[in-house]
Amino acid sequence: MGFQTLELRIEGSLAIILLNRPKALNAINLTMVGELEQAVGQIRDDPGVRVVVITGVGDKAFAAGADITEFKAMSPIDAWIFVQRLQRLFLEIERLPKPVIAAVNGYALGGGCELMMACDIVYASDAARIGQPEINLGIIPGGGGTQRLARLIGKQRAKELVLTGEIIGAREAWSLGLLNKVVPADQLMVEVRKLADKLTIKAPLAVKAVKEAIEDGYDMALERALAYEGKLFALCFATEDRTEGVNAFLEKRPPTFEGK
Ligand code: COA
């Protein structure tokens, strides 16, 4: 499928989405939202894809936010429709039944930071710069930036970042709990591929269950969340992958999981 604003590479069981508007620091315009919807749908429906990586083209930006040039003529209703669409897209990414790794290769601002936070695991280059600077435009984050951020780093720290619009470096973002790992810029994709290699050989249905248990259970009271986890645990015992995993362990060989 030919895209204008991104590239979708399928390399065996790995899908890599490259945000590709480097002249605009990979800002997320309406065309990119539509193309991300298509790419994510394609990845979701392809059983051969087991891990997804999202990164930006160039060495400057992951994504420097929504495309501000499109805000100039936007009516309140257009703005509402736009953020609802953005929120659905980010939820779809968060809910993909496969691990999604963000490889943050530069600026992750506004919608770029929101996209990053919708990913399961975030590795960043030491040159990455993170923030929610919407306040400087007289608006607020609308793609989850006030919600996922507060859930990830706590209300007080989220308020400080969103109210000041401050752009912070990768080390500070890591110390706040926004990033899993910070690596030298030239090692980012090497480290991300190592992580992807580890994840592609895991049992796909168990991977899906882990994501559902953590995503759905996170906002439940502990007792209900534990009951939910227990049911997903039991469900894994209905899979061929469970038989394979347990047999492989007992036979002292590596397992081969087929997602059945
Ligand atoms: N939307 C549209 N275009 C954007 C953009 C965005 N969010 N972020 C950057 N660009 C464009 C710039 O307008 C510029 O285009 P031009 O070359 O046609 O003038 C190009 O990308 C390069 O950006 P520039 O500002 O020249 O780079 P810089 O290194 O001086 O500054 C930033 C980098 C990220 C600090 C700065 O671009 C910026 O503040 N961007 C907006 C971030 C933001 O507010 N995001 C939230 C949006 S809701």
Boltz pocket constraint, residues with backbone or C-beta under 6 A from the ligand:
constraints:
  - pocket:
      binder: B
      contacts: [[A, 22], [A, 23], [A, 24], [A, 25], [A, 27], [A, 64], [A, 65], [A, 66], [A, 67], [A, 68], [A, 69], [A, 107], [A, 109], [A, 110], [A, 111], [A, 133], [A, 134], [A, 137]]
      max_distance: 6.0
